[in-house]
Amino acid sequence: MDGNSANDRDHAREILRALVEIDTSSEHGTTDAAWAAAGWLRAGGFAAEDVSVLGPDPRRHNLVARLRGSGAHPPILLLAHLDVVDARPEDWTVPPFALTEESGWFYGRGTLDDKAMCALWLATLVRMRRDGFVPDRDLIVALTADEESGEHNGAAWLVEHHRHLVDAGFGLNEGGYGRIEGGRRASNQIQVAEKLPLPLRLEVAGRGGHSALPAADNPIDRLAAGIARLAGHRFPLRMTEAVQGFFARTAEIGGSDDMRLAAAGDRDAAARLAANPYHQALMSTTCVPTRLEAGEADNALPLFARATVDCRILPGEHPDDVLEAVRDALGDPLITVTPLTTPRPAPPSPLTPRIVDAVERVTAGLWPGVPVLPVMTIGATDSQHFRRAGIPMYGVSGLFLDVTDARAHAPDERISVEAFYEAGEFLYRLVCELAGGDES
């Protein structure tokens, strides 16, 4: 298989440039970007009936398109999200909604999260059609709305209302990246599980009054004391299959003895690893306060004090048990705890040899000696909606990132130009491996 040509790279870059220039933050929505994506596919030869732009809100439409194969096997879903978090120009050194190429980097909101993936899926499908590649199954690309805000989450809406458009044997999405450590490519990841978000509202009511006459039951005091107790609480350490595989494989390629021991069930080794916040998050549920609000005036006793606590629950743990643990840790029955969403757990995706072997072969072909590691994302992606519907999802992008320079959601978000083009070739080869078929 030939590597991607200069024309392929230029096409992917042009799609990325156009997508970054469309402000898809929550205020503006994704519909314009979805129609732009549809235009590129139709210009690439896709029939109108194979390209759909649809959604529950006029500003928050999704793109779903299909490259038809022989139908010998169930489709593969290629997923990414079009929306981005907001960006204030005054916080950036370059315009956030323009693609700036500088010193080997692409700057712009969404270059990392997640418009690079959108651009590469579109470029992959157009390239396959141009090359006459006929897969042994349909390939479905879904570029969705509101992954970041969730108000009109496109992935969940498509699964619930248009399952026939996105139904697949399995899918590929963001969530797994290549890791650059100390200037070298250290590993390529397959994300097979993620934690379940559970945002909570903590609230204490007060009687109010003049601040010149302090009261013993000031709700700010009570809430602050409860949050301090919650901060000292640690959820039990538990090794999921994905994390066990991550530690075991990492130990084989130069990781610590504690990783090897923890993967084998050594609780003391796991406790030592948990001194690292990332390892702690891999092995336990976490709950952390993210917002505070209290009072009505500088000279009045508060009628209320509220906090938002963001919990991330390990796969296999029940949200009700986490709620009970939070209430116990707060240690004050006057602090009410209310879930802000209805948590819906999603099962991990199985590490099937077909998926793992394909990722390993393509990784070895492009980056010899770079190991492939299974991972659990400590955040969340839209893969959860498909996993709940019985569609296994695998987070794998081939996009290599320096672990010391992760800028998703941050000012001056960027990705390496080289990494973007390499990821394009990686994804093209991976889909060809997984889809089978022939080139004419």
N, C-alpha and C positions, 0 to 999 in steps of 0.2 A: 504494500500500500504506500503510495507516494505521500510525502509530507505536504502540509498545506502550502499553497503557493502564495506569492506576494499578493495576488488578486484576492485570495481567500482572506488573508490577513487584513488587507485594506477594507474588504467588505465588512468583516467583523468590527473593525475599528469605526467605520462609518455608522454602523448600527448603534454601537456603544455611544458615539458622540451624539447622535440624534436623541437617544433615550435619556442621556444625562441632561440634555438641554430642555427636556420636558419636565417641568416641576410636578412631580407626582407625590408631594407631601400630602398630608391628610386634608389640608385646606383646598387643594386643587384637584385631587383625585387622579385616577389612572386611565380614564376613558380615552383621552387624546393619545396616550402611549399605546394603548391596546389597538387603536385604529392604525397608528403608524406601523406597528408590528404586522398587522394584517396586510398593509400595503406592501411591505417587503416580501412577504410570502407570496402574494398574488403576482408581484413583479417577477418572482422566481419560478412561476409556472404552476402554483397551486390553484386548483379550481375553487370557485367561490363557495361551493357547497362543503368544501373541506376546511373552511376558515370561518370561525364564528367569533363575534364580539358581543358579549352579553353580560348582564349583571343586574342586581336588585335595585341599584341606585344609579341615576343618570350619570353621576360623576365617577362611579366606581365600577367600571366594566372590566371584564377579563377577556383575554384572548385564549381560544382553544382551536388548535389546528391539527390536522391528521395527514401524515404521509402514509399512503396505503401500501401494504405489503401483500404477501401471498396469503396471509391469514392462517398459516399452518399452526401458529401458536398465539396465545393471548398478547395483547398490545403491551408496549412499554410506555410508561408515562414519563415525560421530561418536564420537570416542574421548576418554576422560579417565580419570584414576586416582583411586580412592577413598582410598587409603592416604596417610598423612602421616608425616613424621619426628616423633620424640618431642618433647615440650615439658615442661620442668620448671616448675611454677607459680611457684617462687621466683625464676625468671629473668625473669618477665613482670610488667608493671604492671597487666595485666588477666587474668582467667581464660583460659587458652589454649583450653579446650574449651567455650567459650561465645561466641556472636556478640555482640560489644559494638559498638554504634554510637556514635561520639563525634567531634564536630567534623568531620563529613563523611567519616569513615573507618569501614570495617568491620574490626574486629580479631578475630583468632582463628586458631588453627592450621589451615592449609589454605585460608584465604581466598584466597591467591594460588596456592598449589601443593597441590592442583589442584581444590579443591572448588567454586570459583566456576565453573569449566568444567563440572563435573558438574552443578551446579544449573542452569546455563543450557541445557545440552543437554536435560535433563528438561523444563524450562519450555518450550523450543522445541517439543518433540514434542507436549506437551499442548496448547499454543497452536495448533499446526497442526491437530490433530485437532478441537479446538473450532471453529476457523474453517472446517472442511470442506475444507482444502487437500489435494488429491490429487496427489502428485508423480508424475513420469513414471518413477520408479524407487523401490524400497524405500529407506527410511532406517533404518539400524541404529545404535543407540546402544550402546556398550560401555563400562561403568564398571568398572575393573579393580583387581586387588589387586597389592600388592608391587612397584610401580614403583620405590619408594625402596630397599627392601632386596633385592629380587630373589630371595628364597628360594623363593617360589612365584609367580613372575611371571605374573600373569593374562593379559596380552597374549600372551606366548609360549605359554602353556598352551592358550589358545583357538585360536591358529593351528595348533598341533600336533594337538590332540585334537578340536576342534569347528570345523574350518575352515568347514563349511557355515553356521554361525551368523554368522560375521563376514566371509565372503567378499564382496568389494566391488570396484567399478571403481577407486575411490580413496577416500581418507579425509581427515578433518580432525582435528587434534589440537592440544595445546599446543605451545609451542616458538617461536611467533612472536607478538610483542606490539607494541603501539603504544609509541613512545618519546616521553616528554615531556622536553624539554631547555630549561632556562632559563625554565620556566613555560609553554612552548608545545608543542603537538603537532608533533613534528618529522617523524615517519614512522610508517607502519604496515608490519609485517613479514610476509613469508611465509617460513617455514622450510622449506627443501627438502633439507637435508642436515644431518648431525651427525657429530661425531667418535666414533670407536670407543673405548670404555673398555678399558683393559688394566691391571688391578692386578697388581703384581709383589711377590713376597717376596724380599728380599735377606737373606742369612744368612751369618755367619762363625762357625765352631766354634772353641772354645778348649780348653785343657787344665785350666783351673781352678787352684786352689792358694790359698795365703794372700796377702792383699793386701800384707802386709809385705814380700813378695819379688816385686816387679814383674817381669813377663815381657815380652820384646821383641815377642811376637806376640799382645798383648792384642786380642781380637776387637773390642772397642769402638773402639780406635784404628784398626784396619784398616777397619772399616765406615765410621767417620766420615770417614776420608781418601778412601774411594771415593765417598761421597756428595758430598763437596766437589768432587771432580773431575766427577761427574755434573752438579752444579749449574752448572758452567762450560760444559757442553756445550750447543750449540745445533743443533737439527735444521734441515735445509735449508728455506729458504722456498719455498713452492710455491703457485700461485694456482689454486684450484679454480674451477669454473664459477660456483658460487653466490657465492663471495667476489669473483671478478672482477666479477660483476654488481652486487654490493653496493657495491664501490668506485666503479665507473663511474657508477651511479645517484646515489650520494651526492655525487660530484664535480659532477654536473649541477645539484644543488639547493643548492650552496654549500659543498661539501667542498673539500679542499685540492687543489692541483695534483698533489701526490704521489699522491693517490688516482687521479686521472685517468691519470697516467703509469704507475703500478703496474698498473692495469687493462689498459693497452696493452702490458704486458710489460717495463717498465723495472725492472731488478733493483735499481738504486741507489735508486730511489724506494721500492721495496718494503722495502729495508733501512732507510731512514729511517722509514718507517711502523712498522716492527717495534720501534722504541724505545718505542712504546706497548704495554703488556702485552696488551691486548685484541687489537690488530692482529697482534701476534706470534702469539697463540693462533689467530687466524683463518688464518694463513698457514703454520703449522708444527705438527708433532707436539710435544707437551710431555710431560715426565716430571718429577714433583715428589714428594719424600718427604712422607708424610702421617702416619706413625706410627713410633715407635721403641720397642724393647723389648730389655733386656739384663740379664744378671746374675741372681744368686739371693740375694745377701746383701751388706750394706754392706762387710764385711771379707773378701770372697772375690773372687778373680779370676774373671771371667765365663767360664762354659762356652759361652756363645753371645751373639751380638748380632744382632738382626733389625731390619729396617725394611720398611715398606710404601711402595712407590712407585706413584703413580697416573699412568699414561700415558694420554693422549688422542690418538688416531691420526687423522691426516687421511684423509678418503676417498681411496681409490686407493692407499694405502700398505699394504704387507704387514706383518702383525704380526711375522713372523720377522725381517724386516729391522730392525724397531725393537728387538727383543730383542738382536740382534747389536750394534746401535749402543750399547745400554745397557751390555752387557758390555764393549765396547771402552772406553767412557767411564769405567767404574768402574776399569779399569786394574789389576785384581787378580784372578787366577784363583781365589784362595781365597774370593772372595765369590760364593756360588752365587745364581743368579737363577732364580726359579720363577714362572711365570704362575699366578695364583690363579683364573683363569677360562679357558675356551676361547673366544678371540675369534672372532666371526662377523661379518665385514664386511657392511654393508648399502649398496646402491647409492643414490645421490642420486635424488630424484624429479624428473622432467622439468618444466621451467617451461613448461607448455603454455599457449597463449593463452587457452583456455577458463577455466582457473583464474585466471590473472593478470587477465584482463579483468573477471571477475566481482568479484574482490577490489577492483580499482580502481574499478569502478562504485559498489559499495556504500560504499567509503571516501569517494568524492567526494560521494555523497549525504548522508552524515552529517557529514563533516569536509572541506568544500571546501578544496582547495589542499594537503592532506596527501598526500605521495607514498607509493607502495608500493615497498618494497625487498625483494629476495630476500636471505635470510640463511642462513648455516650456523651451527647451534648449536654452541658450543664444549663444551657438556655433552652429555647424552644424554637421550632420551625413549623412550617405548614405540613410537614410530613405526618404530624400527629393526626390530622383529619382523615388522611387516607389509611393510616395504620388502623384506626378505629373501625374503618369500613372494610377491613380485611385485605387491604392492598399493601403488601410489604414495601417499604421505602428505604432507600439507601442514600445517605448524604455523601456524595463524592464529586469533587469538582476538578481535581488536578491543579487547582490554583494555589501556588505556593506563597506563603506569607511569613515574614519575619515575626517570630513570636514576641519580639520587643517593640513592634511597630504596628499593632492592631488598631486601626482607626475607624472601624465601623461605628456609625452614629456620632463620630467626633468631627471637629473642624479639620479641614484639609484632608478629608478621606482620600485614600489613594490606593492604587495597586501598581505593581511593577509592569511595565510594558512587556518585558520578556515573559513574565508569568502569565499575562493575559493571552498572548499568542500561543504559548506552550499549552495552556489549559484548553484552548480551542482544539489543538491537535489531539490532546488526550481524550477529550470528550467525544470527538469524532471517531477515533479508533475504538473507544470503549463501547459506544453504541453499535458500531459495526460488529464488534466481537459478540455482543449480547444479542443482536438482532439476527445474526446469520445472514443468509441470502446471497445474492450474486450482484456483481457489477457487470453491466453490459458493455 
